[in-house]
């Protein structure tokens, strides 16, 4: 699994011109699921996402997690994170898991992350054409690949 985690002052997901979810300060997480990913990868990412200390403390040092900061989270499935770009200029997405594998892992990550932070997590719709808006705070952007632990 791969994630791009962005600290935001605000973020939203719209589908067909209608806002599906919106948050103030918190995290926007883009999640890519690969063929070989499992619940073990979900477990690792949930713990990392909830505990990642990328919010400022009183001294202005990134020392607080999203939980400590009282922030919200939106998670958006994004198969393009699994793109292979080694050959040519057209990305290949053969490493992305098919929906029957990816959807349950995406849903598990969202559900377990919600449990970990003690509040609902906003989501996109798997496979939908979504418009994601965000104001990256900092900017702070962290990439995590569960295959590079």
C-alpha angles and dihedrals in degrees: 000000000000129000137187107202117194126188106224140186087207139354139174142182121216129188121190090352094305122112109240096183139349135187140187120217114358141074135320108203122195109198128198121188123204134201095259098045121119144172087282088065090047091052092051094047095046091054093045095046095048094044101038105127102218102126121094122253124211090284093054093253120134095246106125132083125224087261092052090048093048090236130158130233137219119193120199123187110231119177091183089076085074092059119139110215102169097106125045127334101284111086117232118219099194091120091061114101118243116253094260088062101031101048097058091047092047091049092046091052092050093046095046093044089053089053091048095053096037097236140073119285118220116233143190122224116269110250095004125130099252134182110215119196124187145160105218109218114221086347094271115171123164125187120204127186114187090210090063101059 
